[in-house]
């Protein structure tokens, strides 16, 4: 079974990615800021409370994953480093875990 991790899983695009991955038989780890607001549940879905700007909050969750999918987004138009710093942290964690595939939306 393929195992993926989805960043930005609670957003409009992220939740669709999670649901479609579950539908095709993947095991999905969803990284979200607030697990209490993530309303989708499934036996192959694992929720991790994390923040891409804080590597330690999600680093361990990449162990054993086949791929990363990022659906990062900002809810407002003010300047942000979520993409640059977030992707730097994700790629660091990927290298440490030996994950070599990433899809960015």
DAQUIFEN-V125470 format. One record per residue. N is the residue number from 1. PHI is phi in radians with two decimals (999 if undefined). OMEGA is omega as a letter, one per 20 degrees, with the letter a starting at -180 (* if undefined). D_CENTER is the distance of its C-alpha to the mean C-alpha in Angstrom with 1 decimal. Layout:
n->(N:N)
phi->(PHI:PHI)
omega->(OMEGA:OMEGA)
d_center->(D_CENTER:D_CENTER)
This chain:
n->(1:2:3:4:5:6:7:8:9:10:11:12:13:14:15:16:17:18:19:20:21:22:23:24:25:26:27:28:29:30:31:32:33:34:35:36:37:38:39:40:41:42:43:44:45:46:47:48:49:50:51:52:53:54:55:56:57:58:59:60:61:62:63:64:65:66:67:68:69:70:71:72:73:74:75:76:77:78:79:80:81:82:83:84:85:86:87:88:89:90:91:92:93:94:95:96:97:98:99:100:101:102:103:104:105)
phi->(999:-1.28:-2.12:-2.16:-2.18:-2.05:-1.69:1.35:-1.19:-1.56:-1.38:-1.03:-1.33:-1.01:-1.14:-1.19:-1.08:-1.05:-1.09:-1.18:-1.14:-1.08:-1.03:-1.65:1.74:-1.38:-1.61:-2.13:-1.89:-1.82:-1.69:-2.37:-1.21:-2.31:-0.99:-1.14:-1.66:-1.60:-1.60:-1.49:-2.30:-2.87:-1.16:-1.75:-1.99:-2.12:-1.82:-2.13:-1.37:-2.68:-2.45:-1.10:-1.46:-2.24:-0.87:-1.11:-1.39:-2.40:-0.90:-1.14:-1.21:-1.40:-1.01:1.40:-1.49:-1.56:-2.81:-2.04:-2.16:-1.92:-2.20:-1.14:-2.76:-1.89:-1.44:-2.39:-1.75:-1.29:-0.97:-2.58:-1.99:-1.02:-1.33:-1.19:-1.24:-1.07:-1.17:-1.07:-1.19:-1.08:-1.18:-1.07:-1.14:-1.08:-1.05:-1.11:-1.54:1.35:-1.53:-2.00:-2.02:-2.53:-2.17:-1.96:-1.88)
omega->(r:r:r:r:a:r:a:a:a:r:a:r:a:a:r:r:r:a:r:r:r:a:a:r:r:r:a:r:a:r:a:r:a:a:a:a:r:a:a:r:r:a:r:r:r:a:r:r:a:r:a:r:r:a:a:a:a:a:a:a:a:a:r:a:r:a:r:r:r:r:a:r:r:a:r:a:r:a:a:r:a:a:a:a:r:r:r:r:r:a:r:a:r:r:a:a:a:r:a:a:r:r:r:r:*)
d_center->(17.8:14.8:11.7:8.3:4.7:2.6:2.1:5.5:5.9:9.2:10.8:13.4:11.7:8.3:10.4:12.6:10.1:9.3:13.1:14.2:12.4:14.0:17.2:17.6:17.2:13.9:12.5:8.9:6.9:5.1:4.4:7.3:10.5:12.9:12.6:16.2:15.4:12.9:15.8:14.6:15.5:16.1:17.3:14.6:11.8:10.7:9.5:8.7:10.1:8.8:9.5:8.7:12.5:13.1:12.3:13.9:11.6:8.8:10.9:12.4:9.4:9.3:12.9:14.0:11.1:12.6:10.0:6.8:6.1:5.7:7.4:8.3:11.7:14.5:16.7:19.8:21.6:22.5:21.8:18.4:16.9:13.2:13.0:15.3:14.6:10.8:11.0:13.8:11.9:9.1:12.1:14.1:11.9:11.7:15.5:16.1:14.5:16.1:13.2:14.8:13.0:10.6:10.6:10.4:11.4)
